[in-house]
């Protein structure tokens, strides 16, 4: 395989990737947010129905309804955030897996490989003092 002798580097990378890109907590957050939205929607419906059937203080009704509406909006915002983070994490995992698959077939790297360079490095910035900052696709950064 690649340049790491005695280790199955691909399995190691997959294991690390599974931990770093685990979306189970985000799925749980989505499920909880959806459940909260359903509960609050039902409470809002009951509030509206009660107001239509029973004479009550309209200021209290408006206060209660506004409270439910705010609670619903918070749950909706949590759901949207979890969905966006899940999509980003899934896309990141896909990009990394594609890169690992490209590396899988390579032997020891002995020279410059353009495909590896573009697959690994996001940016290289030359600083005014001559140092170079490399920003990798995974977000890591080093300066030399």
N, CA and C of each residue as an Amber inpcrd file, in Angstrom:
protein
   432
   0.8420000  -1.1870000   0.0000000   0.0000000   0.0000000   0.0000000
   0.8800000   1.2420000   0.0000000   0.4170000   2.2600000   0.6370000
   1.0880000   3.5590000   0.5870000   2.3500000   3.5630000   1.4360000
   2.6960000   4.7010000   1.9530000   3.9890000   4.8800000   2.6000000
   4.0290000   4.4690000   4.0650000   2.9730000   3.9710000   4.6750000
   2.9760000   3.5490000   6.0650000   3.1020000   2.0330000   6.1020000
   4.2720000   1.5580000   6.5370000   4.4960000   0.1080000   6.5810000
   3.8820000  -0.4920000   7.8350000   3.3610000  -1.6970000   7.6850000
   2.8500000  -2.4440000   8.8220000   1.5020000  -1.9680000   9.3330000
   0.9570000  -0.9340000   8.7820000  -0.3370000  -0.4300000   9.2330000
  -1.3070000  -0.4220000   8.0680000  -2.5380000  -0.7070000   8.3530000
  -3.5420000  -0.5420000   7.3200000  -4.0340000   0.9000000   7.4360000
  -3.3470000   1.7970000   6.7740000  -3.6190000   3.2210000   6.8830000
  -5.0300000   3.5740000   6.4350000  -5.5400000   2.8300000   5.4620000
  -6.8740000   3.1410000   4.9540000  -7.9190000   2.8920000   6.0300000
  -7.8200000   1.7730000   6.7280000  -8.7720000   1.4720000   7.7960000
  -8.6320000   2.4710000   8.9420000  -7.4100000   2.8720000   9.2300000
  -7.1810000   3.8630000  10.2690000  -7.8560000   5.1780000   9.8910000
  -7.6770000   5.6000000   8.6560000  -8.3040000   6.8380000   8.1840000
  -9.8240000   6.7280000   8.2230000 -10.3560000   5.5990000   7.8000000
 -11.8100000   5.4040000   7.8430000 -12.3410000   5.4720000   9.2700000
 -11.6060000   4.8870000  10.1980000 -12.0080000   4.9000000  11.6000000
 -12.0260000   6.3230000  12.1510000 -10.9780000   7.0710000  11.8620000
 -10.9130000   8.4620000  12.3190000 -12.0190000   9.2720000  11.6710000
 -12.2240000   9.0580000  10.3910000 -13.2520000   9.7810000   9.6570000
 -14.6390000   9.4840000  10.2150000 -14.8830000   8.2270000  10.5580000
 -16.1840000   7.8480000  11.1240000 -16.4410000   8.5970000  12.4290000
 -15.3910000   8.7820000  13.2220000 -15.5430000   9.5030000  14.4920000
 -15.6960000  11.0020000  14.2550000 -14.8990000  11.5660000  13.3690000
 -14.9010000  13.0170000  13.1350000 -16.1350000  13.4740000  12.3560000
 -16.6950000  12.5950000  11.5320000 -17.8480000  12.9640000  10.7020000
 -19.1060000  12.2240000  11.1270000 -19.1960000  11.8760000  12.4120000
 -20.3600000  11.1620000  12.9230000 -21.5620000  12.1110000  12.9580000
 -22.6230000  11.7130000  12.3200000 -23.8160000  12.5620000  12.2470000
 -24.9460000  12.0620000  13.1440000 -24.6790000  11.0690000  13.9760000
 -25.7300000  10.4970000  14.8330000 -26.3470000  11.5540000  15.7500000
 -25.5190000  12.4040000  16.3510000 -26.0390000  13.4440000  17.2480000
 -26.8920000  14.4450000  16.4760000 -26.5000000  14.7300000  15.2390000
 -27.2790000  15.6620000  14.4270000 -28.6250000  15.0590000  14.0390000
 -28.6350000  13.7630000  13.7600000 -29.8980000  13.0750000  13.4480000
 -30.8180000  13.1060000  14.6660000 -30.2520000  12.8750000  15.8500000
 -31.0440000  12.9350000  17.0800000 -31.6050000  14.3340000  17.2980000
 -30.7690000  15.3530000  17.0340000 -31.2200000  16.7330000  17.1880000
 -32.3500000  17.0440000  16.2040000 -32.2410000  16.5460000  14.9830000
 -33.3060000  16.7490000  14.0000000 -34.6010000  16.0870000  14.4670000
 -34.5070000  14.8550000  14.9370000 -35.6780000  14.1210000  15.4060000
 -36.3290000  14.8430000  16.5790000 -35.5190000  15.2980000  17.5310000
 -36.0460000  16.0110000  18.6950000 -36.7020000  17.3290000  18.2810000
 -36.0870000  18.0340000  17.3560000 -36.6480000  19.3160000  16.8990000
 -37.9770000  19.1010000  16.1820000 -38.0400000  18.0700000  15.3450000
 -39.3040000  17.7760000  14.6490000 -40.4030000  17.4060000  15.6390000
 -40.0440000  16.6090000  16.6450000 -41.0200000  16.2080000  17.6620000
 -41.5070000  17.4340000  18.4340000 -40.5810000  18.3120000  18.7830000
 -40.9510000  19.5470000  19.4880000 -41.8820000  20.3970000  18.6310000
 -41.5870000  20.4980000  17.3480000 -42.4370000  21.2840000  16.4430000
 -43.8450000  20.6940000  16.3630000 -43.9490000  19.3790000  16.3170000
 -45.2640000  18.7290000  16.2610000 -46.0570000  18.9920000  17.5360000
 -45.3880000  18.8790000  18.6690000 -46.0580000  19.1090000  19.9540000
 -46.5570000  20.5480000  20.0470000 -45.6920000  21.4820000  19.7010000
 -46.0570000  22.8930000  19.7980000 -47.1570000  23.2370000  18.7900000
 -47.1060000  22.6570000  17.6050000 -48.1700000  22.8990000  16.6160000
 -49.5150000  22.4190000  17.1640000 -49.4980000  21.2790000  17.8310000
 -50.7310000  20.7600000  18.4390000 -51.2100000  21.6910000  19.5520000
 -50.2930000  22.1820000  20.3700000 -50.6620000  23.1270000  21.4290000
 -51.2520000  24.4110000  20.8380000 -50.6960000  24.8680000  19.7440000
 -51.2030000  26.0690000  19.0770000 -52.6180000  25.8240000  18.5600000
 -52.8410000  24.6580000  17.9680000 -54.1800000  24.3130000  17.4590000
 -55.1920000  24.2780000  18.6020000 -54.7910000  23.6760000  19.7210000
 -55.6990000  23.6220000  20.8810000 -55.9970000  25.0230000  21.4010000
 -54.9890000  25.8510000  21.4270000 -55.1480000  27.2320000  21.8890000
 -56.1480000  27.9700000  21.0030000 -56.0150000  27.8160000  19.7000000
 -56.9230000  28.4610000  18.7440000 -58.3400000  27.9150000  18.9110000
 -58.4520000  26.5930000  19.0340000 -59.7690000  25.9610000  19.1870000
 -60.4540000  26.4090000  20.4700000 -59.6960000  26.4430000  21.5580000
 -60.2610000  26.8800000  22.8390000 -60.7320000  28.3190000  22.7450000
 -59.9410000  29.1680000  22.1080000 -60.3090000  30.5780000  21.9590000
 -61.5860000  30.7280000  21.1310000 -61.7640000  29.8590000  20.1420000
 -62.9520000  29.9240000  19.2880000 -64.2040000  29.4240000  20.0030000
 -64.0210000  28.5140000  20.9750000 -65.1780000  27.9000000  21.6280000
 -65.5360000  28.5300000  22.9680000 -64.5540000  29.1050000  23.6380000
 -64.7810000  29.6120000  24.9950000 -64.3560000  31.0800000  25.0590000
 -65.2160000  31.8910000  25.6730000 -64.8620000  33.3020000  25.8590000
 -63.7170000  33.3780000  26.8710000 -62.6660000  34.0840000  26.4710000
 -61.5170000  34.2070000  27.3670000 -60.8400000  35.5570000  27.1580000
 -59.9630000  35.8760000  28.0750000 -59.2140000  37.1300000  27.9970000
 -58.3210000  37.0820000  26.7540000 -58.5530000  37.9870000  25.8150000
 -57.8160000  37.9730000  24.5520000 -56.3390000  38.3240000  24.7350000
 -56.0290000  39.1340000  25.7060000 -54.6170000  39.4660000  25.9700000
 -53.8750000  38.2130000  26.4300000 -54.5230000  37.4270000  27.2880000
 -53.9030000  36.1760000  27.7530000 -53.7660000  35.1840000  26.6000000
 -54.8130000  35.1190000  25.7620000 -54.7570000  34.2450000  24.5820000
 -53.5910000  34.6410000  23.6800000 -53.4420000  35.9210000  23.3840000
 -52.3470000  36.4080000  22.5210000 -50.9780000  36.1170000  23.1450000
 -50.8650000  36.3030000  24.4690000 -49.6080000  36.0200000  25.1570000
 -49.2450000  34.5410000  25.0310000 -50.2380000  33.6780000  25.2850000
 -49.9980000  32.2330000  25.2150000 -49.6460000  31.8110000  23.7950000
 -50.3880000  32.3270000  22.8290000 -50.1330000  31.9780000  21.4330000
 -48.7330000  32.4520000  21.0010000 -48.3550000  33.6570000  21.3980000
 -47.0260000  34.1940000  21.0660000 -45.9220000  33.3390000  21.6970000
 -46.1690000  32.8490000  22.8890000 -45.2010000  31.9650000  23.5580000
 -45.0230000  30.6600000  22.7590000 -46.1330000  30.0790000  22.3370000
 -46.0560000  28.8600000  21.5230000 -45.3460000  29.1270000  20.1930000
 -45.6740000  30.2480000  19.5950000 -45.0710000  30.6040000  18.3040000
 -43.5470000  30.7580000  18.4370000 -43.1140000  31.4090000  19.5060000
 -41.6710000  31.5840000  19.7370000 -41.0040000  30.2260000  19.9700000
 -41.6620000  29.3760000  20.7220000 -41.1330000  28.0300000  20.9890000
 -41.0150000  27.2300000  19.6880000 -42.0220000  27.3500000  18.8330000
 -42.0140000  26.6610000  17.5350000 -40.8660000  27.1900000  16.6680000
 -40.7110000  28.4990000  16.6410000 -39.6520000  29.1090000  15.8280000
 -38.2600000  28.6900000  16.3060000 -38.0610000  28.5690000  17.6250000
 -36.7610000  28.1090000  18.1520000 -36.4800000  26.6690000  17.7170000
 -37.5010000  25.8130000  17.7930000 -37.3330000  24.4170000  17.3640000
 -37.0490000  24.3460000  15.8680000 -37.7190000  25.1810000  15.0940000
 -37.5090000  25.2220000  13.6410000 -36.0850000  25.6800000  13.3160000
 -35.5870000  26.6560000  14.0600000 -34.2110000  27.1430000  13.8450000
 -33.1970000  26.0560000  14.2040000 -33.4430000  25.3230000  15.3010000
 -32.5450000  24.2170000  15.6770000 -32.5420000  23.1390000  14.6080000
 -33.7240000  22.8560000  14.0500000 -33.8320000  21.8580000  12.9800000
 -33.0450000  22.3060000  11.7550000 -33.2050000  23.5410000  11.3480000
 -32.4980000  24.0530000  10.1620000 -30.9880000  24.0120000  10.3730000
 -30.5390000  24.3660000  11.5700000 -29.1050000  24.3330000  11.8700000
 -28.5720000  22.9060000  11.8180000 -29.2930000  21.9800000  12.4170000
 -28.8640000  20.5770000  12.4070000 -28.8400000  20.0220000  10.9910000
 -29.8340000  20.3820000  10.1770000 -29.8670000  19.9180000   8.7860000
 -28.6780000  20.4630000   8.0000000 -28.3730000  21.7430000   8.1940000
 -27.2460000  22.3540000   7.4740000 -25.9210000  21.7210000   7.8990000
 -25.7550000  21.5050000   9.1940000 -24.5120000  20.8810000   9.6850000
 -24.3980000  19.4460000   9.2000000 -25.5220000  18.7340000   9.1520000
 -25.5090000  17.3500000   8.6710000 -25.1270000  17.2940000   7.1910000
 -25.7100000  18.1740000   6.3830000 -25.3730000  18.2130000   4.9570000
 -23.8920000  18.5380000   4.7510000 -23.3870000  19.5100000   5.5030000
 -21.9780000  19.8940000   5.3790000 -21.0630000  18.7390000   5.7930000
 -21.4180000  18.0680000   6.8710000 -20.6090000  16.9490000   7.3620000
 -20.6290000  15.7890000   6.3620000 -21.7820000  15.5170000   5.7870000
 -21.9030000  14.4430000   4.8070000 -21.0930000  14.7620000   3.5520000
 -21.1520000  16.0060000   3.1080000 -20.3750000  16.4180000   1.9320000
 -18.8800000  16.3290000   2.2180000 -18.4710000  16.7710000   3.3950000
 -17.0540000  16.7140000   3.7720000 -16.5750000  15.2680000   3.7980000
 -17.3790000  14.4000000   4.3740000 -17.0220000  12.9720000   4.4330000
 -16.8650000  12.4160000   3.0210000 -17.7720000  12.7840000   2.1250000
 -17.6940000  12.3010000   0.7470000 -16.4150000  12.7470000   0.0530000
 -16.0430000  14.0110000   0.2550000 -14.8080000  14.5230000  -0.3540000
 -13.5890000  13.7900000   0.1970000 -13.5570000  13.5860000   1.4940000
 -12.4140000  12.9040000   2.1030000 -12.3440000  11.4510000   1.6550000
 -13.4950000  10.7830000   1.5820000 -13.4950000   9.3890000   1.1410000
 -13.0240000   9.2720000  -0.3090000 -13.4240000  10.2230000  -1.1480000
 -12.9630000  10.2030000  -2.5440000 -11.4590000  10.3650000  -2.6010000
 -10.9160000  11.2200000  -1.7740000  -9.4650000  11.4230000  -1.7180000
  -8.7620000  10.1640000  -1.2090000  -9.3060000   9.5550000  -0.1590000
  -8.7090000   8.3270000   0.3660000  -8.7500000   7.2050000  -0.6710000
  -9.8340000   7.1340000  -1.4120000  -9.9290000   6.1200000  -2.4640000
  -8.8760000   6.3530000  -3.5430000  -8.5960000   7.6270000  -3.8400000
  -7.5490000   7.9410000  -4.8220000  -6.1860000   7.5370000  -4.2820000
  -5.9740000   7.7130000  -2.9870000  -4.6950000   7.3290000  -2.3740000
  -4.5320000   5.8170000  -2.2580000  -5.6370000   5.1310000  -2.1440000
  -5.6250000   3.6880000  -1.8960000  -4.7870000   2.9300000  -2.9330000
  -4.8470000   3.3520000  -4.1620000  -4.1350000   2.6370000  -5.2180000
  -2.6980000   3.0790000  -5.4180000  -2.2170000   4.0270000  -4.6220000
  -0.8690000   4.5610000  -4.8190000   0.1580000   3.7740000  -4.0200000
   1.3610000   3.7110000  -4.5670000   2.4950000   3.1430000  -3.8450000
   3.1920000   4.2750000  -3.1120000   4.3550000   4.0040000  -2.5940000
   5.1570000   5.0070000  -1.9080000   5.3340000   6.2210000  -2.8150000
   5.0750000   7.3760000  -2.2760000   5.1650000   8.6030000  -3.0580000
   6.6220000   9.0600000  -3.0530000   7.2090000   9.1310000  -4.2500000
   8.6250000   9.4840000  -4.3260000   8.8590000  10.8110000  -5.0380000
   7.8230000  11.4040000  -5.5660000   7.9670000  12.6730000  -6.2670000
   6.6700000  13.4430000  -6.2170000   6.6890000  14.6100000  -6.8310000
   5.5030000  15.4550000  -6.8430000   4.3830000  14.7790000  -7.6250000
   3.1990000  14.7740000  -7.0240000   2.0160000  14.2050000  -7.6570000
   0.9450000  15.2970000  -7.6860000   0.6720000  15.7970000  -8.8670000
  -0.2630000  16.9150000  -9.0170000  -1.6440000  16.5920000  -8.4610000
  -2.1300000  15.3890000  -8.6910000  -3.4590000  15.0030000  -8.2000000
  -3.4970000  15.0100000  -6.6740000  -2.4320000  14.5210000  -6.0470000
  -2.3680000  14.5300000  -4.5830000  -2.3030000  15.9600000  -4.0570000
  -1.5340000  16.8000000  -4.7310000  -1.4160000  18.2010000  -4.3180000
  -2.7880000  18.8720000  -4.3300000  -3.4900000  18.7810000  -5.4440000
  -4.7920000  19.4270000  -5.5510000  -5.8380000  18.7770000  -4.6590000
  -5.6580000  17.5100000  -4.3750000  -6.5980000  16.8250000  -3.4910000
  -6.3600000  17.1310000  -2.0260000  -5.1720000  17.6150000  -1.6930000
  -4.8030000  17.8460000  -0.3000000  -4.8000000  19.3230000   0.0820000
  -4.2360000  20.1510000  -0.7650000  -4.0100000  21.5520000  -0.4230000
  -5.1350000  22.4350000  -0.9750000  -5.7420000  23.1930000  -0.0710000
  -6.7770000  24.1550000  -0.4550000  -6.1330000  25.4380000  -0.9650000
  -5.1630000  25.9520000  -0.1820000  -4.4830000  27.1940000  -0.5380000
  -3.0380000  27.1520000  -0.0540000  -2.1850000  27.8860000  -0.7430000
  -0.8220000  28.1490000  -0.2780000  -0.6490000  29.6600000  -0.3560000
  -0.4020000  30.2780000   0.7980000  -0.2770000  31.7370000   0.8630000
   1.1680000  32.1160000   1.1840000   1.7430000  32.9540000   0.3630000
   3.0900000  33.4450000   0.6150000   2.9610000  34.7410000   1.3990000
   3.6070000  34.7620000   2.5820000   3.5400000  35.9250000   3.4680000
   4.6000000  36.9400000   3.0500000   4.4290000  38.1920000   3.4430000
   5.4090000  39.2240000   3.0910000   6.8340000  38.9110000   3.5720000
   6.9480000  38.1630000   4.6820000   8.2760000  37.8290000   5.2050000
   8.8740000  36.5870000   4.5410000   8.1880000  36.0350000   3.5280000
   8.7030000  34.8860000   2.7860000   8.2160000  33.5370000   3.2900000
   7.5510000  33.5150000   4.4480000   7.0140000  32.2440000   4.9370000
   5.8110000  31.8490000   4.0840000   5.5140000  30.5540000   4.0630000
   4.3700000  30.0530000   3.2940000   3.4070000  29.3690000   4.2560000
   2.1400000  29.7180000   4.1280000   1.0860000  29.0760000   4.9180000
   0.3210000  28.1380000   3.9920000   0.2660000  26.8650000   4.3800000
  -0.4950000  25.8780000   3.6260000  -1.7970000  25.6170000   4.3760000
  -2.9030000  25.7600000   3.6750000  -4.2110000  25.4820000   4.2490000
  -4.7500000  24.2550000   3.5180000  -4.9670000  23.2020000   4.2860000
  -5.3860000  21.9320000   3.7040000  -6.9010000  21.8510000   3.6210000
  -7.3780000  20.9350000   2.8290000  -8.8150000  20.7880000   2.5890000
  -9.5930000  20.4020000   3.8450000  -8.9110000  19.8150000   4.8060000
  -9.5940000  19.4590000   6.0550000  -9.6150000  20.6080000   7.0570000
  -9.0320000  21.7690000   6.6690000  -9.0140000  22.9340000   7.5500000
  -7.7070000  23.0960000   8.2990000  -6.8660000  22.0760000   8.3010000
  -5.5770000  22.1880000   8.9940000  -4.7090000  23.2390000   8.3080000
  -3.7920000  23.8010000   9.0720000  -2.9420000  24.8740000   8.5480000
  -1.5390000  24.7230000   9.1190000  -0.5340000  24.8620000   8.2570000
   0.8490000  24.8850000   8.7400000   1.5770000  26.0260000   8.0390000
   2.5920000  26.5400000   8.7230000   3.4190000  27.6010000   8.1380000
   4.8660000  27.1550000   8.1500000   5.5580000  27.4570000   7.0780000
   6.9940000  27.1530000   7.0160000   7.7530000  28.3990000   6.5950000
